[in-house]
């Protein structure tokens, strides 16, 4: 599975990828094709590279070379089509030949700059051979033309043509220019054939430059969000996910715009289901989304938005938010959610190691059956030892599984109406272990603070047993 | 001819025609030859989809431009590769247009080429700015267009020549009046530096300008409907900025307002005016004022008395007739070439 698929499934990943400073669709295409890695050695090696890139970006001594390298990325053209043509041994046109010459110059510059900055992880091949082929007169410049020195016949015909006046002898002029075009084609065919031998190096360099840019974009992202290198948990050690002080970048940015700050949250998960309870607006969904994001980022070789993170590697991450109703397929939100869970459970039963984050499953049906479905889910997850966090408002389920509770609302003293973004100030988003089975009953209090009509709330209280 | 010295001084020129076959290409060619004789290196391009050479729509070919040896030119890659003269590619531009990739190249010998250059104003602006930085270029030339269809404004160059020809109309009075109108719009006063800085990056919607020079956004998307214009006038004071098209409806509504005499309209440049001359002048007569953010200097008018259908206007009379309307030199292009 690649990055593009995860962007569709894990909310927040798109935000992260949009925040990356990439120079164009050429690189974004590459990013989208990056694989979800489950290989610890590969990831640790990637994190070493990323760490090095972070070091280079924050090292002021490397400044000028880094700036030049970053600027160079924007000068790379998307020549994938030309490369495909070379691979297929097609004949390039003059502009494409120029592009190859230009690209080989850029690669030489990039290699030099990488060496200067000390970033030695992407091996760029020398394309000197291609450059020499496209610079027969040894001018050393990047400009390109079908030079006379490629063909004696071409040079001769061009001389004749130059001596012919179009106005006085159009017939001969046309004839000579037709010959020139034919001869130019022969030259282009020969050049293209010689260049096609170099296709592997050209393609590898083209990919390397995209990867190089992605490394630096990831590093720059890590620096701007104070991200940390996650520790990956080895296979032979207990499978414990532990994140300290995690932050959701998208929400943090939004809060910052409103002059508020995101309260970092810590959480640990084992290979078992864990229930998450808390009042409305206490950030349960955010915890789930952020965890999913951190797990995905880790396995796509990004640093993560937390103070410290230790991440066991999984084969898949599922974020079930339950708002995926699909009227076009005739599915209600309940139906869509059930089908989602069924698909995930089928994978579980096969023993796939995964992280599941489910937001209030079965909340869209009647509480009696909803609670039953939830209990069965927990039992199924328990049986299959699935690392999972499941938020719910259902209380007193009589389940023995681990439970976390958001400390929650600390604003009983608050009077009057509260802006939803200000809720942040009265909410403690910390998670605590919860031994009891009850859930907080603060829905009406919160509705009141949001400014919902008081008489309506009193009416609701009447029905509260 | 005197204006070549001016062109060199200003460093950039666009040649625009009142319509197709008005002698624009001849005029451009004349300028290129003169500059070449003066040993000046020139770079030339054309606004992307030329309003006149609607080659994609009517399949009539755009005229080829004669290039002198040593000239730089920017055009679409597919036109470039079908050239019949020697040239070297210097650069593939980092953006593509509807017609595909664009290249900048240098002619290694004389030749002819169809030019289709950057397709919008900011790209064209960059081209004019960057060519002399990247290459040893003395003068940038733009084969321009004044047309509703042209997305790029000729006002990006420091100077301009207007080509007026019998192909536009065989009526001398019409030609003279049209020329006068362009002349007047080009010479609209220029907005003050600080106001220009605030407005130049706003290219959509409508803005109000308060007495203190602050910019307000009435939240109206365009100024095409009278109701929209009235809404803007209600929300803003008498100074408004319209970056898009200045239509008949806009000027009529402004002229019909309660304080028409105090209205100040700010526009990007003369090429955004699509209102008819009588509406334009009637707005000014009511006391309204129009300011432009970007201006260009109109150096000369070149007339082409020959229409493609074969009619010939009297050259001396036509030059004289137009000369009476404008206080810049007017030349007959055919006589200049001879």
Interface residues (C-beta under 8 A of the other chain):
Chain A: X74 X75 X77 X93 X94 X95 X98 X99 X102 X142 X143 X144 X145 X158 X162 X177 X180 X181
Chain B: X77 X80 X81 X84 X86 X87 X88 X89 X90 X92 X94 X101 X103 X106 X108 X109
